[in-house]
Amino acid sequence: MSRKPSHIGTLKYPILGVVKLDTKVKDAGVFINGAYAGTTHDNKTMHLRAGNYRMEIRAGGATKFAETVMVAAGKTIHINPGL
């Protein structure tokens, strides 16, 4: 009986990147590609698949930050929305 190597079925490289929101504001809304993702408090650190995302931070009924960010696997992006 042969055994499979232990690395079969696992990923050799990470497929996720990290987006960190650098803000003290806790109750602003976070939107990713137009969909509500929660508050800035709930999303201080987000693990997302590599790719491009439209990030918006909304507070007081107005968009305070809107930018397309490129998430790279194994990398961390810091966003300072200036709230």
C-alpha positions in Angstrom: 0.0 0.0 0.0 1.5 3.4 -1.0 0.9 6.5 0.9 0.4 10.0 -0.6 2.9 12.6 0.3 1.5 14.9 3.1 1.5 17.9 0.9 -1.1 16.5 -1.5 -4.4 18.2 -1.1 -3.0 21.3 0.6 -2.0 24.6 -0.8 1.6 25.5 -1.2 1.0 29.2 -1.4 -1.5 31.4 0.5 -4.5 32.5 -1.5 -5.6 35.2 0.9 -4.4 38.7 1.5 -5.2 40.9 4.5 -6.8 44.4 4.5 -6.5 46.3 7.7 -8.5 49.4 8.4 -6.5 52.0 10.4 -9.3 54.1 12.0 -10.6 54.7 15.5 -14.1 55.2 14.2 -16.1 52.1 15.1 -19.6 52.6 13.7 -18.9 53.5 10.0 -20.3 51.1 7.5 -17.9 49.0 5.4 -19.0 48.0 1.8 -17.1 45.6 -0.4 -18.0 45.7 -4.0 -21.3 47.4 -3.1 -22.3 44.9 -0.4 -22.5 45.8 3.2 -19.8 43.9 5.2 -20.5 45.3 8.7 -19.0 48.2 10.7 -15.4 49.3 10.9 -15.3 47.8 14.3 -16.3 44.4 12.9 -13.9 44.7 10.0 -10.6 46.0 11.4 -8.9 43.1 9.8 -10.3 41.3 6.7 -9.0 38.2 5.0 -9.9 38.3 1.3 -9.0 36.3 -1.7 -6.5 37.8 -4.0 -8.1 40.3 -6.5 -9.5 43.8 -6.9 -12.2 45.1 -4.5 -14.1 48.3 -4.4 -13.9 49.4 -0.8 -16.2 52.1 0.6 -16.5 53.5 4.1 -19.7 55.3 4.9 -20.5 57.4 7.9 -23.3 59.8 8.6 -25.1 59.0 5.4 -22.1 60.0 3.2 -19.3 58.1 1.6 -16.1 59.1 3.4 -13.7 56.7 1.6 -14.0 55.0 -1.8 -11.2 53.3 -3.6 -10.4 50.1 -5.5 -7.8 48.1 -3.7 -5.7 45.2 -5.1 -5.4 42.4 -2.6 -2.3 40.2 -3.2 -2.0 36.7 -1.7 0.1 36.7 1.4 0.3 40.5 1.6 -1.2 43.1 4.0 -2.7 46.4 2.9 -3.3 49.2 5.4 -6.2 51.6 4.6 -6.4 54.9 6.4 -9.8 56.2 5.4 -9.2 59.6 7.2 -12.4 59.4 9.4 
